[in-house]
Amino acid sequence: MASTALPPLPPQFKSIQHHLRTAQELDKREPVVAYYCRLYAMQTGMKIDSKTPECRKFLSKLMDQLEAMKKQFGDNEAITQEIVGSAHVENYALKMFLYADNEDRAGQFHKNMIKSFYTASLLIDVLTVFGELSEENAQHRKYARWKAAYIHNCLKNGETPQPGPIGMEGESFDVEREEAGSSSLHSGTTQPTSSSTYEANNIPTSNYTGIHIPPGAHAPANTPAEVPHNTGVTSNTIQPAPQNIPLVDPSLYSAQSAGEVRLTPEDFARAQKYCKYAGSALQYEDVSTAVQNLQKALKLLITGRE
């Protein structure tokens, strides 16, 4: 992406190294998502340590990368308008989640699926740059992190994972060790040798059979997360699934706005969000989700109800 190379990652910033690696992996494929991964890393790094020389130097170079991306993609609404960017990142995060979840429920356990779960959790972290996470997304993040750890540890121990939502137990997954030998985050530099292990022990035990994906908040789950080149994992080409296009609600053709309907600022915000979700879904050629969201926006604007 950027000609500005980052200096070695200060140990204080260990918690953001995987967000930065995800940004690097997505630079060509999803530059908008890569941009917000770096923005999240920048904001988080500022909170962790913005005073020590090595941290200031690192953050300064990271800021240069962000500015370069802003110039390069300055005409992209997902960069210039937060509501569009939020919908775009959320769609991609849930796309990764759904791919992994579908593979999991089908009993297809492999490294690519584990990485997709973990990538989804990182991208939901990134959504915090737009504000507080919704309860659904916070739940998805916990579940995705736990699932990645659970399936990884099962495979590592020669056990067969249990598909689908089950009661959560403490698991830890050493991401750094699993990605050992993968391309370095910083060209010509080495990463901190200490491993980056996330713990799921603090996640409350619960039954996740009620995992809920917000309607229309995702694109089709037919694209896996990218895997480091030298993991030895090869993924078969996944063909887009046939789409069932929903019928347009006939009542919308004859619906007329009631004279006394008064839309609140929240109504306008919801309608706008539906439209942004529709636009973002079309980037993934998801006609069904786009139609559903546009119908929701139209019904809300005409009747004042969802």
C-alpha positions as CSV (number, residue, x, y, z in Angstrom):
1,M,0.0,0.0,0.0
2,A,2.0,2.8,1.4
3,S,5.6,3.7,0.6
4,T,6.0,4.8,4.2
5,A,7.5,1.8,6.0
6,L,6.6,1.3,9.7
7,P,9.5,1.1,12.2
8,P,9.6,-1.9,14.5
9,L,6.5,-2.4,16.6
10,P,7.1,-1.2,20.2
11,P,6.3,-3.9,22.8
12,Q,3.7,-1.6,24.2
13,F,1.6,-2.0,21.0
14,K,1.5,-5.8,21.0
15,S,-2.3,-5.7,21.3
16,I,-2.7,-4.0,17.9
17,Q,-0.1,-5.9,15.9
18,H,-2.8,-8.3,14.5
19,H,-5.0,-5.4,13.4
20,L,-2.0,-4.0,11.5
21,R,-1.3,-7.4,9.9
22,T,-4.9,-7.6,8.9
23,A,-4.6,-4.2,7.3
24,Q,-1.6,-5.3,5.4
25,E,-3.3,-8.5,4.1
26,L,-6.3,-6.5,3.0
27,D,-4.5,-3.5,1.3
28,K,-5.2,-4.7,-2.2
29,R,-8.4,-6.7,-1.7
30,E,-10.3,-4.3,0.7
31,P,-8.4,-1.0,1.0
32,V,-11.3,0.6,2.9
33,V,-11.2,-2.0,5.6
34,A,-7.4,-1.8,5.6
35,Y,-7.7,1.9,6.2
36,Y,-10.0,1.6,9.2
37,C,-7.8,-1.2,10.7
38,R,-4.9,1.3,10.7
39,L,-7.1,4.0,12.1
40,Y,-8.2,1.7,14.9
41,A,-4.5,0.8,15.6
42,M,-3.7,4.5,15.6
43,Q,-6.4,5.5,18.0
44,T,-5.7,2.5,20.3
45,G,-1.9,3.2,20.2
46,M,-2.5,6.8,21.2
47,K,-4.4,5.7,24.2
48,I,-1.7,3.1,25.2
49,D,1.4,5.3,24.9
50,S,1.9,8.5,22.8
51,K,4.8,9.9,24.8
52,T,7.8,7.5,24.7
53,P,10.1,8.2,21.7
54,E,9.7,4.8,20.0
55,C,5.9,4.9,20.3
56,R,5.7,8.5,19.0
57,K,7.9,7.5,16.1
58,F,5.8,4.5,15.3
59,L,2.5,6.5,15.5
60,S,3.9,9.3,13.3
61,K,4.7,6.8,10.6
62,L,1.4,5.1,10.9
63,M,-0.3,8.6,10.6
64,D,1.7,9.1,7.4
65,Q,0.2,5.8,6.0
66,L,-3.3,7.0,6.9
67,E,-2.8,10.3,5.2
68,A,-1.4,8.6,2.1
69,M,-4.5,6.3,2.0
70,K,-6.8,9.3,2.5
71,K,-5.2,11.0,-0.5
72,Q,-5.4,7.8,-2.6
73,F,-9.0,7.0,-1.8
74,G,-10.3,10.6,-1.2
75,D,-13.2,10.1,-3.6
76,N,-14.4,7.0,-1.8
77,E,-17.5,7.7,0.4
78,A,-16.6,4.9,2.7
79,I,-13.5,6.9,3.6
80,T,-15.0,10.4,3.7
81,Q,-18.3,9.5,5.4
82,E,-18.3,7.5,8.6
83,I,-21.8,6.0,8.3
84,V,-20.8,4.5,4.9
85,G,-17.4,3.3,6.3
86,S,-19.1,1.8,9.3
87,A,-21.5,-0.2,7.1
88,H,-18.7,-1.3,4.8
89,V,-16.5,-2.6,7.7
90,E,-19.4,-4.2,9.5
91,N,-20.5,-6.0,6.3
92,Y,-17.1,-7.3,5.7
93,A,-16.6,-8.4,9.3
94,L,-19.9,-10.3,9.3
95,K,-19.1,-11.8,6.0
96,M,-16.0,-13.3,7.5
97,F,-18.0,-14.4,10.5
98,L,-20.7,-16.1,8.4
99,Y,-18.2,-17.9,6.2
100,A,-16.5,-19.4,9.3
101,D,-19.8,-20.1,11.0
102,N,-21.2,-21.9,7.9
103,E,-18.0,-24.0,7.7
104,D,-18.2,-24.7,11.4
105,R,-21.9,-25.8,11.4
106,A,-21.1,-28.0,8.3
107,G,-18.3,-29.7,10.3
108,Q,-15.6,-28.4,7.9
109,F,-12.8,-27.5,10.3
110,H,-9.6,-26.1,8.9
111,K,-7.1,-23.2,9.4
112,N,-8.8,-21.0,6.9
113,M,-12.0,-21.1,8.9
114,I,-10.2,-20.5,12.2
115,K,-8.5,-17.5,10.6
116,S,-11.8,-16.2,9.4
117,F,-13.3,-16.4,12.9
118,Y,-10.3,-14.5,14.3
119,T,-10.3,-11.9,11.5
120,A,-14.0,-11.3,12.1
121,S,-13.3,-10.6,15.8
122,L,-10.5,-8.2,14.9
123,L,-12.7,-6.3,12.4
124,I,-15.4,-6.0,15.1
125,D,-12.8,-4.4,17.3
126,V,-12.2,-1.9,14.4
127,L,-15.9,-1.0,14.5
128,T,-15.3,0.8,17.8
129,V,-13.7,3.7,15.8
130,F,-17.3,4.6,14.9
131,G,-18.7,4.4,18.4
132,E,-19.9,1.8,20.9
133,L,-20.5,-1.7,19.6
134,S,-24.0,-2.9,19.3
135,E,-24.9,-5.8,21.7
136,E,-25.1,-8.1,18.7
137,N,-21.6,-7.3,17.4
138,A,-20.2,-7.5,20.9
139,Q,-21.7,-11.0,21.1
140,H,-20.3,-11.9,17.7
141,R,-16.8,-10.8,18.7
142,K,-16.8,-12.9,21.9
143,Y,-18.2,-15.9,20.0
144,A,-15.8,-15.6,17.1
145,R,-12.7,-15.3,19.4
146,W,-13.8,-18.2,21.5
147,K,-14.6,-20.4,18.4
148,A,-11.2,-19.7,16.9
149,A,-9.5,-20.8,20.1
150,Y,-11.8,-23.8,20.7
151,I,-11.4,-25.2,17.2
152,H,-7.7,-24.5,17.0
153,N,-7.1,-26.3,20.4
154,C,-9.2,-29.2,19.4
155,L,-7.3,-29.8,16.1
156,K,-4.0,-29.2,17.9
157,N,-4.9,-31.9,20.4
158,G,-6.2,-34.4,17.8
159,E,-9.8,-33.9,19.0
160,T,-12.9,-33.4,16.8
161,P,-14.5,-30.0,17.5
162,Q,-18.3,-29.9,18.2
163,P,-20.0,-27.9,15.4
164,G,-22.2,-24.9,16.0
165,P,-22.9,-23.0,19.2
166,I,-22.1,-24.8,22.4
167,G,-21.5,-23.7,26.0
168,M,-18.3,-21.6,26.0
169,E,-15.3,-22.6,28.1
170,G,-12.0,-20.9,28.7
171,E,-9.7,-21.3,25.7
172,S,-6.5,-19.6,24.6
173,F,-5.1,-19.4,21.1
174,D,-1.5,-18.4,20.4
175,V,-2.0,-16.5,17.1
176,E,1.7,-15.5,16.9
177,R,2.9,-19.1,17.1
178,E,0.3,-20.2,14.4
179,E,1.4,-17.5,12.1
180,A,5.2,-18.0,12.6
181,G,7.0,-17.8,9.4
182,S,4.4,-15.6,7.8
183,S,5.3,-12.4,6.1
184,S,6.6,-9.8,8.5
185,L,4.4,-6.9,9.3
186,H,7.3,-4.5,8.8
187,S,9.7,-5.0,5.9
188,G,13.2,-5.7,7.1
189,T,12.1,-5.8,10.7
190,T,11.3,-8.5,13.2
191,Q,8.3,-8.8,15.4
192,P,8.5,-8.9,19.1
193,T,9.4,-12.5,20.1
194,S,6.8,-12.7,22.9
195,S,3.7,-14.5,21.7
196,S,0.4,-12.7,21.4
197,T,-2.2,-14.9,23.1
198,Y,-5.7,-13.9,23.6
199,E,-7.6,-15.5,26.5
200,A,-11.2,-16.4,26.5
201,N,-11.2,-17.2,30.1
202,N,-12.9,-14.0,31.0
203,I,-15.8,-14.6,28.7
204,P,-18.9,-15.7,30.7
205,T,-20.0,-19.3,30.1
206,S,-23.2,-19.2,28.1
207,N,-25.1,-21.1,25.4
208,Y,-24.7,-19.3,22.1
209,T,-27.6,-21.1,20.3
210,G,-29.2,-17.6,20.0
211,I,-26.4,-16.1,17.9
212,H,-28.2,-13.5,15.9
213,I,-27.0,-11.8,12.7
214,P,-28.7,-8.4,12.2
215,P,-30.9,-8.8,9.0
216,G,-29.3,-7.2,6.0
217,A,-26.2,-6.4,7.9
218,H,-24.0,-8.7,5.9
219,A,-23.0,-9.7,2.4
220,P,-23.0,-13.3,1.2
221,A,-20.6,-15.6,3.1
222,N,-18.8,-16.9,0.1
223,T,-15.3,-15.4,0.5
224,P,-12.8,-16.7,3.1
225,A,-10.3,-14.6,4.9
226,E,-6.9,-14.6,3.3
227,V,-4.3,-16.9,4.8
228,P,-0.6,-16.2,5.1
229,H,1.2,-17.5,2.0
230,N,3.3,-20.1,3.7
231,T,0.8,-21.7,6.0
232,G,0.5,-24.6,3.5
233,V,-3.3,-24.1,3.4
234,T,-4.9,-24.2,0.0
235,S,-8.6,-23.3,-0.3
236,N,-10.8,-24.5,-3.1
237,T,-12.4,-21.8,-5.2
238,I,-15.7,-21.0,-3.6
239,Q,-18.5,-20.4,-6.1
240,P,-21.0,-17.7,-5.3
241,A,-24.2,-19.3,-4.1
242,P,-27.4,-18.7,-6.1
243,Q,-29.3,-15.9,-4.7
244,N,-33.0,-15.9,-3.9
245,I,-34.2,-12.4,-4.7
246,P,-37.1,-11.3,-2.4
247,L,-40.3,-10.1,-4.0
248,V,-41.0,-6.5,-3.6
249,D,-43.6,-5.9,-1.0
250,P,-46.8,-5.0,-3.1
251,S,-48.1,-2.8,-0.3
252,L,-45.2,-0.4,-1.0
253,Y,-46.7,0.4,-4.4
254,S,-49.9,1.6,-3.0
255,A,-48.7,2.9,0.4
256,Q,-49.3,6.5,1.0
257,S,-47.8,8.7,3.7
258,A,-50.2,9.4,6.5
259,G,-50.7,13.1,6.9
260,E,-49.7,13.1,10.5
261,V,-46.7,10.9,10.3
262,R,-43.7,12.7,11.8
263,L,-40.3,11.2,11.4
264,T,-37.9,11.6,14.3
265,P,-34.2,12.1,13.8
266,E,-33.7,8.5,14.8
267,D,-36.1,7.4,12.0
268,F,-34.1,9.4,9.5
269,A,-30.8,7.9,10.8
270,R,-32.3,4.3,10.6
271,A,-33.5,4.9,7.0
272,Q,-30.1,6.3,6.0
273,K,-28.4,3.3,7.6
274,Y,-30.6,0.9,5.6
275,C,-29.7,2.7,2.4
276,K,-26.0,2.5,3.3
277,Y,-26.3,-1.2,4.0
278,A,-28.0,-1.7,0.7
279,G,-25.2,0.2,-1.1
280,S,-22.5,-1.8,0.7
281,A,-24.3,-5.1,0.0
282,L,-24.3,-4.3,-3.7
283,Q,-20.5,-4.0,-3.6
284,Y,-20.6,-7.8,-2.9
285,E,-23.3,-8.3,-5.5
286,D,-25.8,-9.3,-2.8
287,V,-29.0,-8.2,-4.5
288,S,-31.2,-9.9,-1.9
289,T,-29.8,-8.0,1.0
290,A,-29.9,-4.7,-1.0
291,V,-33.5,-5.2,-1.9
292,Q,-34.5,-6.0,1.7
293,N,-32.8,-2.9,3.1
294,L,-34.2,-0.6,0.5
295,Q,-37.7,-1.9,1.2
296,K,-37.2,-1.3,4.9
297,A,-36.0,2.3,4.3
298,L,-38.9,3.0,1.9
299,K,-41.5,1.6,4.3
300,L,-40.1,3.6,7.2
301,L,-40.1,6.8,5.2
302,I,-43.6,6.3,3.9
303,T,-45.4,5.0,7.0
304,G,-43.1,6.0,9.9
305,R,-43.0,2.3,10.9
306,E,-40.6,-0.5,10.3
